[in-house]
Amino acid sequence: MVTDWKTDILGNVPIKFIDGDRSSRYPKREEFVSEGIPFLNAESINENSVNLSKANLITEEKFLSIKKGRLQQGDLILTTRGNGVGQAAFFNQTSQDALINAQLLILRPDEAYIDPAFLYYSFTTPFFKSNLKNFVSGSAQPQLPIKSLRNIEFSYPPLITQRKIADILSSYDRLIDNNNRRIALLEESIHLLYKEWFVRSRFPGYESVKLVDGIPEGWNCINFSEALILQRGFDLPNKDRKPGDIPIYASTGINGFHDTPKVKAPGVVTGRSGSLGSVMYVQKDFWPLNTTLWVKEFKKVTPPFAYCLLSQMDLNSYQAGAAVPTLNRNVIHGVKILVPCEQLQSKFDNFANLILIQIEVLKKYNYNLRQARNLLLPRLMNGSIAV
């Protein structure tokens, strides 16, 4: 550590620790609405980012009744309960009201001493995350008490150096965020075309196609299982994983890498247990974990069509289990779906595959950016690289 860095416990650093409201005002499940102000939970914090689409929503009236746990731009959000304990994210929304629930904690630094982005990056270093795990208690329900968090050591340089370090690392994240926005737009274009052709039935030449029993001639209304088969994923404990570049898919996305694939690409994966509803198109041989369902057979539909079909279905409505939501594939297999003719699916694939290739290129670019950032991160954060 260079001489101008300071080391102290977090409790002695000018940082406010703000937890969620636990009073009678705490929103109940029946108070959640379809449109409103985000009420963040542990699922909202994923891969060091804030995913507002995973948050529950509350009315403005309910939001105004709760003063504690309100987020501000520059806040660090930390998961303090559950399997994702210790996951950190930087809240950088400029005009978004939001609250945290009891699973989360806000760390709000005094910006005269601690740069908010520097604080966030400190919490994402392998050394700090490993140190933080030593303060986690509980096995059935892991938790990180605020009292324990205050006793974790934190090292920081002068403010000007903090800002330089944060700016270097932020430049990578800005590129990643920009690519993610481009990916989202490309994915939206595929789904919009799918809706136009196969939901609204405004496909090329639809004007001259006859309707038979209310559906276009050549289309079939069949059971889901006649078109494609979903299969539960496979166990792969951390101790059995070997270094490699084969992506391992969990219910929320890539969970790690392995040296051996279990399924040939292209593939379609969705969450089976815990996090439901997210559908992923996979263009490289992969390993789906047992928290997922993957398409084992594309019997009468193509992979791009299957990806859009599953994305349009309300998969959450097929869940079973109360404590841990679980997607029931047997119920899905009996659902009636419309399957267009092979020729129309082929035309759709011609468009979709071009977009999916662009998405894959951007995802690889983002992977390389993360790798470069992650190599720099610990060296910048321990002062071994001068800025």
TIKE-497957 format. One record per residue (C-alpha): residue number from 1; residue in three letters; x, y, z. Coordinates in Angstrom, 1 decimal. Example, Ala and Ser with C-alpha at 12.3 -4.5 7.8 and 13.67 -1.06 7.14 Angstrom:
2
FIZA pos code px py pz
FIZA 1 ALA 12.3 -4.5 7.8 .
FIZA 2 SER 13.7 -1.1 7.1 .
% end
This chain:
387
FIZA pos code px py pz
FIZA 1 MET 0.0 0.0 0.0 .
FIZA 2 VAL 1.4 3.4 -0.9 .
FIZA 3 THR 2.0 5.8 2.0 .
FIZA 4 ASP -0.7 8.4 1.2 .
FIZA 5 TRP -3.5 5.7 1.6 .
FIZA 6 LYS -5.4 5.4 4.9 .
FIZA 7 THR -6.8 2.2 6.4 .
FIZA 8 ASP -9.6 2.2 9.0 .
FIZA 9 ILE -12.7 0.3 9.8 .
FIZA 10 LEU -15.8 1.3 7.8 .
FIZA 11 GLY -17.5 2.6 11.0 .
FIZA 12 ASN -14.8 5.3 11.4 .
FIZA 13 VAL -15.1 6.4 7.8 .
FIZA 14 PRO -17.6 9.2 7.0 .
FIZA 15 ILE -20.3 6.9 5.5 .
FIZA 16 LYS -24.0 6.8 6.5 .
FIZA 17 PHE -25.5 3.3 6.9 .
FIZA 18 ILE -29.2 3.4 6.0 .
FIZA 19 ASP -31.4 0.3 6.2 .
FIZA 20 GLY -34.9 -0.2 4.9 .
FIZA 21 ASP -38.0 0.7 6.9 .
FIZA 22 ARG -39.1 -2.2 9.1 .
FIZA 23 SER -42.1 -0.5 10.7 .
FIZA 24 SER -45.8 -1.0 10.0 .
FIZA 25 ARG -45.4 1.1 6.9 .
FIZA 26 TYR -43.4 -1.6 5.3 .
FIZA 27 PRO -45.2 -2.5 2.0 .
FIZA 28 LYS -47.2 -5.7 2.0 .
FIZA 29 ARG -47.4 -8.0 -1.0 .
FIZA 30 GLU -51.0 -7.0 -1.7 .
FIZA 31 GLU -49.9 -3.4 -1.9 .
FIZA 32 PHE -47.6 -4.0 -4.9 .
FIZA 33 VAL -48.9 -2.5 -8.2 .
FIZA 34 SER -48.2 -3.0 -11.9 .
FIZA 35 GLU -47.0 0.6 -12.4 .
FIZA 36 GLY -45.3 2.8 -9.8 .
FIZA 37 ILE -42.1 3.5 -7.8 .
FIZA 38 PRO -39.5 0.7 -7.5 .
FIZA 39 PHE -39.2 -1.1 -4.2 .
FIZA 40 LEU -35.9 -2.8 -4.6 .
FIZA 41 ASN -35.2 -6.3 -3.2 .
FIZA 42 ALA -32.2 -8.7 -3.3 .
FIZA 43 GLU -33.2 -9.9 -6.9 .
FIZA 44 SER -32.9 -6.3 -8.0 .
FIZA 45 ILE -29.1 -6.5 -7.4 .
FIZA 46 ASN -27.5 -8.7 -10.0 .
FIZA 47 GLU -23.9 -8.8 -11.2 .
FIZA 48 ASN -23.0 -5.5 -9.5 .
FIZA 49 SER -25.8 -3.7 -11.2 .
FIZA 50 VAL -29.3 -2.4 -10.4 .
FIZA 51 ASN -32.1 -4.2 -12.3 .
FIZA 52 LEU -35.2 -2.1 -11.8 .
FIZA 53 SER -37.3 -4.6 -13.8 .
FIZA 54 LYS -36.8 -7.1 -11.0 .
FIZA 55 ALA -38.1 -4.6 -8.3 .
FIZA 56 ASN -41.6 -4.6 -6.9 .
FIZA 57 LEU -43.6 -1.5 -7.5 .
FIZA 58 ILE -45.5 0.7 -5.0 .
FIZA 59 THR -47.8 3.7 -5.4 .
FIZA 60 GLU -46.6 7.2 -4.9 .
FIZA 61 GLU -48.8 7.6 -1.9 .
FIZA 62 LYS -47.1 4.6 -0.3 .
FIZA 63 PHE -43.7 5.9 -1.2 .
FIZA 64 LEU -44.4 9.2 0.4 .
FIZA 65 SER -45.4 7.5 3.6 .
FIZA 66 ILE -42.0 5.8 3.9 .
FIZA 67 LYS -39.1 8.1 4.7 .
FIZA 68 LYS -36.4 5.5 5.5 .
FIZA 69 GLY -34.5 3.7 2.8 .
FIZA 70 ARG -34.9 6.2 0.0 .
FIZA 71 LEU -32.2 6.0 -2.6 .
FIZA 72 GLN -30.2 8.9 -3.9 .
FIZA 73 GLN -27.9 9.1 -6.9 .
FIZA 74 GLY -24.4 7.9 -5.9 .
FIZA 75 ASP -25.6 5.5 -3.2 .
FIZA 76 LEU -24.0 2.1 -2.8 .
FIZA 77 ILE -26.6 -0.7 -2.4 .
FIZA 78 LEU -25.5 -3.8 -0.5 .
FIZA 79 THR -27.4 -7.1 -0.1 .
FIZA 80 THR -27.3 -8.0 3.6 .
FIZA 81 ARG -29.6 -11.1 3.6 .
FIZA 82 GLY -30.2 -14.2 1.6 .
FIZA 83 ASN -28.0 -16.2 -0.8 .
FIZA 84 GLY -26.7 -13.1 -2.6 .
FIZA 85 VAL -25.4 -11.5 0.6 .
FIZA 86 GLY -22.5 -9.1 -0.1 .
FIZA 87 GLN -23.6 -8.3 -3.6 .
FIZA 88 ALA -23.0 -4.5 -4.2 .
FIZA 89 ALA -24.4 -2.2 -6.8 .
FIZA 90 PHE -24.0 1.5 -7.6 .
FIZA 91 PHE -27.3 3.5 -7.9 .
FIZA 92 ASN -26.6 6.0 -10.6 .
FIZA 93 GLN -30.1 7.0 -11.6 .
FIZA 94 THR -30.5 10.7 -12.0 .
FIZA 95 SER -34.2 11.1 -11.8 .
FIZA 96 GLN -35.6 7.9 -10.3 .
FIZA 97 ASP -37.4 7.6 -7.0 .
FIZA 98 ALA -36.8 4.3 -5.3 .
FIZA 99 LEU -36.7 2.5 -2.0 .
FIZA 100 ILE -34.9 -0.5 -0.6 .
FIZA 101 ASN -36.5 -3.4 1.3 .
FIZA 102 ALA -35.2 -5.1 4.5 .
FIZA 103 GLN -32.8 -7.3 2.5 .
FIZA 104 LEU -30.7 -4.3 1.4 .
FIZA 105 LEU -28.6 -1.6 2.9 .
FIZA 106 ILE -27.6 1.8 1.6 .
FIZA 107 LEU -24.1 3.2 2.2 .
FIZA 108 ARG -24.0 6.9 1.5 .
FIZA 109 PRO -20.5 8.5 1.8 .
FIZA 110 ASP -19.7 12.1 2.6 .
FIZA 111 GLU -18.4 13.2 -0.8 .
FIZA 112 ALA -16.0 15.6 0.8 .
FIZA 113 TYR -13.9 12.6 1.8 .
FIZA 114 ILE -15.1 9.5 -0.1 .
FIZA 115 ASP -16.0 9.4 -3.8 .
FIZA 116 PRO -19.2 7.3 -4.2 .
FIZA 117 ALA -17.9 5.4 -7.3 .
FIZA 118 PHE -14.6 4.6 -5.6 .
FIZA 119 LEU -16.5 3.2 -2.6 .
FIZA 120 TYR -18.6 1.0 -5.0 .
FIZA 121 TYR -15.5 -0.3 -6.7 .
FIZA 122 SER -13.8 -1.0 -3.4 .
FIZA 123 PHE -16.7 -3.3 -2.5 .
FIZA 124 THR -16.3 -5.3 -5.8 .
FIZA 125 THR -12.7 -6.2 -5.3 .
FIZA 126 PRO -12.0 -9.9 -4.7 .
FIZA 127 PHE -10.0 -9.1 -1.5 .
FIZA 128 PHE -12.8 -7.0 0.0 .
FIZA 129 LYS -15.5 -9.5 -1.0 .
FIZA 130 SER -13.5 -12.3 0.6 .
FIZA 131 ASN -13.0 -10.3 3.7 .
FIZA 132 LEU -16.7 -9.4 3.9 .
FIZA 133 LYS -17.7 -13.1 3.8 .
FIZA 134 ASN -15.9 -13.6 7.2 .
FIZA 135 PHE -18.6 -11.4 8.8 .
FIZA 136 VAL -21.5 -13.2 7.3 .
FIZA 137 SER -23.5 -15.3 9.8 .
FIZA 138 GLY -26.3 -17.8 9.6 .
FIZA 139 SER -26.5 -20.9 7.3 .
FIZA 140 ALA -30.2 -21.3 6.4 .
FIZA 141 GLN -30.5 -17.5 6.0 .
FIZA 142 PRO -27.1 -15.9 5.6 .
FIZA 143 GLN -27.0 -12.3 6.8 .
FIZA 144 LEU -24.5 -9.5 7.2 .
FIZA 145 PRO -25.3 -7.4 10.4 .
FIZA 146 ILE -24.6 -3.7 10.1 .
FIZA 147 LYS -22.6 -3.9 13.3 .
FIZA 148 SER -20.3 -6.4 11.7 .
FIZA 149 LEU -20.0 -4.4 8.5 .
FIZA 150 ARG -18.8 -1.4 10.4 .
FIZA 151 ASN -15.8 -3.4 11.6 .
FIZA 152 ILE -14.5 -4.3 8.1 .
FIZA 153 GLU -11.3 -2.6 7.1 .
FIZA 154 PHE -11.4 -0.1 4.3 .
FIZA 155 SER -8.4 1.5 2.5 .
FIZA 156 TYR -8.6 4.7 0.5 .
FIZA 157 PRO -6.3 7.3 -0.9 .
FIZA 158 PRO -6.7 11.1 -1.1 .
FIZA 159 LEU -10.0 12.2 -2.8 .
FIZA 160 ILE -8.3 13.3 -6.0 .
FIZA 161 THR -6.8 9.9 -6.4 .
FIZA 162 GLN -10.1 8.2 -5.6 .
FIZA 163 ARG -11.7 10.1 -8.4 .
FIZA 164 LYS -9.0 9.2 -10.9 .
FIZA 165 ILE -9.3 5.5 -10.1 .
FIZA 166 ALA -13.1 5.6 -10.3 .
FIZA 167 ASP -12.9 7.4 -13.6 .
FIZA 168 ILE -10.6 4.8 -15.1 .
FIZA 169 LEU -12.9 2.0 -14.1 .
FIZA 170 SER -16.1 3.8 -15.0 .
FIZA 171 SER -14.8 4.2 -18.5 .
FIZA 172 TYR -15.1 0.5 -18.9 .
FIZA 173 ASP -18.5 0.3 -17.3 .
FIZA 174 ARG -19.8 3.2 -19.5 .
FIZA 175 LEU -18.8 1.1 -22.6 .
FIZA 176 ILE -20.5 -2.0 -21.2 .
FIZA 177 ASP -23.7 0.0 -20.4 .
FIZA 178 ASN -23.8 1.4 -23.9 .
FIZA 179 ASN -23.4 -2.0 -25.4 .
FIZA 180 ASN -26.2 -3.3 -23.1 .
FIZA 181 ARG -28.5 -0.6 -24.3 .
FIZA 182 ARG -27.7 -1.6 -27.9 .
FIZA 183 ILE -28.3 -5.3 -27.1 .
FIZA 184 ALA -31.7 -4.4 -25.5 .
FIZA 185 LEU -32.7 -2.5 -28.6 .
FIZA 186 LEU -31.7 -5.3 -30.9 .
FIZA 187 GLU -33.6 -7.9 -28.8 .
FIZA 188 GLU -36.6 -5.6 -28.8 .
FIZA 189 SER -36.5 -5.5 -32.6 .
FIZA 190 ILE -36.7 -9.3 -32.8 .
FIZA 191 HIS -39.6 -9.5 -30.4 .
FIZA 192 LEU -41.5 -6.7 -32.2 .
FIZA 193 LEU -41.2 -8.5 -35.4 .
FIZA 194 TYR -42.4 -11.8 -33.8 .
FIZA 195 LYS -45.4 -10.0 -32.4 .
FIZA 196 GLU -46.2 -8.4 -35.8 .
FIZA 197 TRP -46.0 -11.7 -37.7 .
FIZA 198 PHE -47.1 -14.3 -35.2 .
FIZA 199 VAL -49.3 -12.6 -32.7 .
FIZA 200 ARG -51.1 -10.0 -34.9 .
FIZA 201 SER -50.8 -12.3 -37.9 .
FIZA 202 ARG -49.5 -9.5 -40.1 .
FIZA 203 PHE -46.7 -11.6 -41.7 .
FIZA 204 PRO -45.5 -11.2 -45.4 .
FIZA 205 GLY -48.4 -12.0 -47.7 .
FIZA 206 TYR -51.0 -12.3 -44.9 .
FIZA 207 GLU -53.6 -10.5 -47.1 .
FIZA 208 SER -53.8 -13.4 -49.5 .
FIZA 209 VAL -53.7 -16.3 -46.9 .
FIZA 210 LYS -57.1 -17.8 -46.0 .
FIZA 211 LEU -58.2 -18.3 -42.5 .
FIZA 212 VAL -59.2 -21.9 -41.5 .
FIZA 213 ASP -61.0 -22.1 -38.2 .
FIZA 214 GLY -59.7 -18.7 -37.3 .
FIZA 215 ILE -56.0 -19.3 -38.0 .
FIZA 216 PRO -54.0 -18.8 -41.1 .
FIZA 217 GLU -53.9 -21.7 -43.5 .
FIZA 218 GLY -50.8 -23.9 -43.0 .
FIZA 219 TRP -50.6 -23.0 -39.3 .
FIZA 220 ASN -51.3 -25.5 -36.5 .
FIZA 221 CYS -52.8 -25.2 -33.0 .
FIZA 222 ILE -51.0 -27.9 -31.1 .
FIZA 223 ASN -49.7 -28.8 -27.6 .
FIZA 224 PHE -46.5 -27.1 -26.6 .
FIZA 225 SER -44.9 -30.5 -26.2 .
FIZA 226 GLU -45.6 -31.3 -29.9 .
FIZA 227 ALA -43.5 -28.3 -30.9 .
FIZA 228 LEU -40.6 -28.3 -28.3 .
FIZA 229 ILE -39.6 -30.1 -25.2 .
FIZA 230 LEU -38.3 -28.5 -22.0 .
FIZA 231 GLN -35.8 -30.3 -19.9 .
FIZA 232 ARG -34.4 -29.6 -16.4 .
FIZA 233 GLY -30.8 -28.6 -16.2 .
FIZA 234 PHE -27.9 -30.4 -14.6 .
FIZA 235 ASP -26.1 -30.2 -11.3 .
FIZA 236 LEU -22.5 -28.8 -11.4 .
FIZA 237 PRO -21.2 -27.9 -7.9 .
FIZA 238 ASN -18.4 -25.2 -7.7 .
FIZA 239 LYS -15.9 -27.9 -6.6 .
FIZA 240 ASP -16.5 -29.9 -9.8 .
FIZA 241 ARG -16.0 -26.9 -12.2 .
FIZA 242 LYS -12.8 -26.8 -14.2 .
FIZA 243 PRO -11.2 -23.8 -15.9 .
FIZA 244 GLY -12.6 -23.3 -19.4 .
FIZA 245 ASP -14.7 -21.0 -21.6 .
FIZA 246 ILE -18.0 -23.0 -21.6 .
FIZA 247 PRO -20.7 -20.7 -20.1 .
FIZA 248 ILE -22.7 -22.1 -17.2 .
FIZA 249 TYR -26.3 -20.8 -17.2 .
FIZA 250 ALA -28.3 -20.3 -14.0 .
FIZA 251 SER -31.8 -18.9 -13.8 .
FIZA 252 THR -30.6 -15.3 -14.1 .
FIZA 253 GLY -27.9 -15.8 -16.7 .
FIZA 254 ILE -24.2 -16.9 -16.9 .
FIZA 255 ASN -23.1 -18.2 -13.5 .
FIZA 256 GLY -19.6 -19.1 -14.4 .
FIZA 257 PHE -17.5 -21.2 -16.8 .
FIZA 258 HIS -16.5 -24.8 -17.3 .
FIZA 259 ASP -14.3 -26.9 -19.6 .
FIZA 260 THR -17.0 -29.2 -20.9 .
FIZA 261 PRO -20.4 -28.4 -22.4 .
FIZA 262 LYS -23.6 -30.4 -21.6 .
FIZA 263 VAL -25.7 -29.0 -24.5 .
FIZA 264 LYS -25.0 -28.2 -28.1 .
FIZA 265 ALA -25.8 -24.7 -29.4 .
FIZA 266 PRO -28.0 -23.0 -30.4 .
FIZA 267 GLY -30.1 -23.2 -27.3 .
FIZA 268 VAL -32.9 -21.6 -25.3 .
FIZA 269 VAL -32.8 -21.4 -21.5 .
FIZA 270 THR -35.2 -20.0 -18.9 .
FIZA 271 GLY -35.3 -20.0 -15.1 .
FIZA 272 ARG -36.8 -23.0 -13.5 .
FIZA 273 SER -36.4 -22.2 -9.8 .
FIZA 274 GLY -36.0 -19.0 -7.9 .
FIZA 275 SER -36.0 -16.4 -10.7 .
FIZA 276 LEU -38.6 -17.1 -13.3 .
FIZA 277 GLY -39.6 -15.4 -16.6 .
FIZA 278 SER -36.2 -14.5 -18.1 .
FIZA 279 VAL -35.5 -16.3 -21.4 .
FIZA 280 MET -32.0 -16.5 -22.9 .
FIZA 281 TYR -30.8 -17.4 -26.4 .
FIZA 282 VAL -27.5 -19.2 -26.3 .
FIZA 283 GLN -25.2 -19.3 -29.4 .
FIZA 284 LYS -22.4 -21.3 -27.9 .
FIZA 285 ASP -22.3 -24.9 -26.5 .
FIZA 286 PHE -23.2 -24.5 -22.8 .
FIZA 287 TRP -24.0 -26.1 -19.4 .
FIZA 288 PRO -27.5 -25.4 -18.1 .
FIZA 289 LEU -27.7 -25.7 -14.3 .
FIZA 290 ASN -30.6 -27.4 -12.4 .
FIZA 291 THR -32.2 -24.0 -11.7 .
FIZA 292 THR -33.0 -23.7 -15.4 .
FIZA 293 LEU -35.1 -25.3 -18.0 .
FIZA 294 TRP -33.6 -25.7 -21.5 .
FIZA 295 VAL -35.1 -26.7 -24.8 .
FIZA 296 LYS -34.1 -30.3 -25.3 .
FIZA 297 GLU -35.9 -30.8 -28.7 .
FIZA 298 PHE -36.9 -28.2 -31.3 .
FIZA 299 LYS -39.5 -30.5 -32.9 .
FIZA 300 LYS -41.6 -28.2 -35.0 .
FIZA 301 VAL -40.1 -24.8 -34.3 .
FIZA 302 THR -36.7 -23.2 -34.9 .
FIZA 303 PRO -34.5 -22.0 -32.0 .
FIZA 304 PRO -35.2 -18.2 -32.7 .
FIZA 305 PHE -38.9 -18.8 -32.9 .
FIZA 306 ALA -38.8 -20.8 -29.6 .
FIZA 307 TYR -36.8 -18.0 -28.0 .
FIZA 308 CYS -39.5 -15.5 -28.9 .
FIZA 309 LEU -42.4 -17.8 -28.1 .
FIZA 310 LEU -41.1 -18.4 -24.5 .
FIZA 311 SER -40.4 -14.7 -24.1 .
FIZA 312 GLN -44.0 -13.9 -25.0 .
FIZA 313 MET -45.5 -16.4 -22.6 .
FIZA 314 ASP -46.3 -15.4 -19.1 .
FIZA 315 LEU -44.0 -18.1 -17.5 .
FIZA 316 ASN -44.6 -16.8 -14.0 .
FIZA 317 SER -48.2 -18.0 -14.3 .
FIZA 318 TYR -47.0 -21.6 -14.5 .
FIZA 319 GLN -45.1 -21.6 -11.3 .
FIZA 320 ALA -45.6 -24.0 -8.4 .
FIZA 321 GLY -44.3 -23.9 -4.8 .
FIZA 322 ALA -44.7 -21.1 -2.3 .
FIZA 323 ALA -41.3 -20.6 -0.6 .
FIZA 324 VAL -39.3 -21.0 -3.8 .
FIZA 325 PRO -41.1 -20.3 -7.0 .
FIZA 326 THR -40.6 -23.2 -9.5 .
FIZA 327 LEU -41.6 -23.4 -13.1 .
FIZA 328 ASN -43.7 -26.4 -13.8 .
FIZA 329 ARG -42.7 -27.7 -17.3 .
FIZA 330 ASN -45.3 -30.4 -17.3 .
FIZA 331 VAL -48.0 -27.7 -17.2 .
FIZA 332 ILE -46.3 -25.8 -20.0 .
FIZA 333 HIS -46.1 -28.9 -22.1 .
FIZA 334 GLY -49.9 -29.1 -22.2 .
FIZA 335 VAL -50.5 -25.4 -23.2 .
FIZA 336 LYS -51.9 -24.9 -26.7 .
FIZA 337 ILE -49.8 -22.8 -29.0 .
FIZA 338 LEU -49.9 -21.6 -32.6 .
FIZA 339 VAL -47.1 -22.9 -34.9 .
FIZA 340 PRO -46.7 -21.2 -38.3 .
FIZA 341 CYS -45.5 -23.1 -41.4 .
FIZA 342 GLU -41.8 -23.9 -41.9 .
FIZA 343 GLN -41.5 -21.4 -44.8 .
FIZA 344 LEU -42.6 -18.5 -42.6 .
FIZA 345 GLN -40.4 -19.6 -39.7 .
FIZA 346 SER -37.5 -19.7 -42.1 .
FIZA 347 LYS -38.2 -16.1 -43.3 .
FIZA 348 PHE -38.3 -15.0 -39.6 .
FIZA 349 ASP -35.0 -16.8 -38.9 .
FIZA 350 ASN -33.3 -15.0 -41.8 .
FIZA 351 PHE -34.0 -11.7 -40.0 .
FIZA 352 ALA -33.6 -12.9 -36.4 .
FIZA 353 ASN -30.2 -14.7 -37.0 .
FIZA 354 LEU -28.6 -11.5 -38.3 .
FIZA 355 ILE -29.7 -9.6 -35.1 .
FIZA 356 LEU -28.7 -12.5 -32.8 .
FIZA 357 ILE -25.2 -12.5 -34.4 .
FIZA 358 GLN -24.9 -8.8 -33.6 .
FIZA 359 ILE -26.0 -9.4 -30.1 .
FIZA 360 GLU -23.4 -12.2 -29.6 .
FIZA 361 VAL -20.6 -9.9 -30.9 .
FIZA 362 LEU -21.6 -7.2 -28.4 .
FIZA 363 LYS -21.8 -9.7 -25.6 .
FIZA 364 LYS -18.3 -11.0 -26.4 .
FIZA 365 TYR -17.1 -7.4 -26.5 .
FIZA 366 ASN -18.6 -6.8 -23.1 .
FIZA 367 TYR -17.0 -10.0 -21.7 .
FIZA 368 ASN -13.6 -8.7 -22.8 .
FIZA 369 LEU -14.2 -5.3 -21.3 .
FIZA 370 ARG -15.2 -6.9 -18.0 .
FIZA 371 GLN -12.1 -9.1 -18.1 .
FIZA 372 ALA -9.8 -6.0 -18.7 .
FIZA 373 ARG -11.6 -4.0 -15.9 .
FIZA 374 ASN -11.4 -6.9 -13.5 .
FIZA 375 LEU -7.6 -7.2 -14.1 .
FIZA 376 LEU -7.1 -3.5 -13.3 .
FIZA 377 LEU -9.6 -3.3 -10.4 .
FIZA 378 PRO -7.5 -5.0 -7.6 .
FIZA 379 ARG -4.3 -3.3 -8.7 .
FIZA 380 LEU -5.8 0.1 -8.7 .
FIZA 381 MET -7.5 -0.5 -5.4 .
FIZA 382 ASN -4.4 -1.5 -3.6 .
FIZA 383 GLY -2.3 1.3 -4.9 .
FIZA 384 SER 0.1 -0.9 -6.9 .
FIZA 385 ILE -0.7 1.1 -10.1 .
FIZA 386 ALA -0.1 4.8 -9.7 .
FIZA 387 VAL -2.7 7.2 -11.3 .
% end
